């Protein structure tokens, strides 16, 4: 099965304005995710795929990707992220 955000299974996003579409595209491009953005003024915004790709956090000023599994854990334990907080 293809991974969400890949070329085979792009994230699907529905937004109401072109400005919001550009914001979603910028987030996806910065993270290397493939996305299809639809601008539909009459439909409620749906950015669930981007929230899923971002680890459950809504995109915005505090939107950050979690560290790579083999990176040091940001909690300061000195362990790898996957062995500490990434469990």
Order of alpha helices (4+ residues) and beta strands (2+ residues): beta-alpha-beta-alpha
